[in-house]
Amino acid sequence: MKTARIAVAAALFAVTAFANASVTFDPMTGIGFVGKGDVQLAYGWNNAQLQANAAGVSFSYQVRQDYVAVCTFTTGEGTNGEKTHNVSHTLKYGGSSVVNYDARENKIQITGFKLTGYLDPNFGGISVGTEPKVGDPCPGNEGHDGVWSSVTAVGTGADGLYVSYGGVEVRLNWPAPVL
């Protein structure tokens, strides 16, 4: 199912690789390139800061699945109730990368980051939030929790490619946001 989500997200964009500024990325494989300027812009770094911090930079790709889910519960008066919720669930896929260097005048300069694929080739994403499933508990007022009685996937969206450094995660401008 996780592989299917990535495939659906990739199909939404209708191409296998995307480019924006100096970011190219294939969401099916996790392979691509992020130019140094995109990382500098994300963190407000100059060249020296990028050179110093490059080893601590990592990347991830996030896919969002949206659901319409019905929670069935018993009210305080003992009657049955139902409430429909719009629920989003995100899967985060870690990627591996290597720093891309260019030798210039006896100095090594970083040109960007080569994305070399997902850390888990089977797309073992990290779940962010709880995916609603029929029969699982759903939120309710205290003492009146219910269960999801109906869950319908209504859309998949790619939240995008993220860069992380020092516990701070920033969405790169890939794919370009819809205005």
Secondary structure, DSSP 8 states (H G I E B T S, - for coil): -HHHHHHHHHHHHTSS-EEETTEEEETTTTEEEEEHHHHHHHHT--HHHHHHHGGG-EEEEEEEEEEEEEEEEE-TTS-EEEEEEEEEEEEEEEEEEEEEEEEETTEEEEEEEEEEEESSTT---EEES----TTSEE--STT--EEEEEEEEEEEEEEEEEEEETTEEEE-S-S----
